[in-house]
């Protein structure tokens, strides 16, 4: 079996991933807004490995990013796993169905 069709398919798929860049700091959901507005009330969610993540629940949508120290390394081992510390909601007009 020749490898040429697979090489062509791989090239087409690679080029398909090269679409226009979108600004990922903008929420495009029901209550569109800049995600920078959500940083006022994040909570800290701790995963099973003990690593911390900034977390905000915005009604139906939720946002999370790794919590890093000043050197860019993940913050881990300071809080118990599978816990949420602090507030995580921002008072969105969109109700959370769960």
HELIX and SHEET records of a PDB file:
HELIX    1   1 UNK A    4  UNK A   16  1                                  13    
HELIX    2   2 UNK A   35  UNK A   41  5                                   7    
SHEET    1   A 2 UNK A  26  UNK A  27  0                                        
SHEET    2   A 2 UNK A  33  UNK A  34 -1                                        
SHEET    1   B 4 UNK A  61  UNK A  66  0                                        
SHEET    2   B 4 UNK A  52  UNK A  58 -1                                        
SHEET    3   B 4 UNK A  43  UNK A  46 -1                                        
SHEET    4   B 4 UNK A  83  UNK A  85 -1                                        
END                                                                             
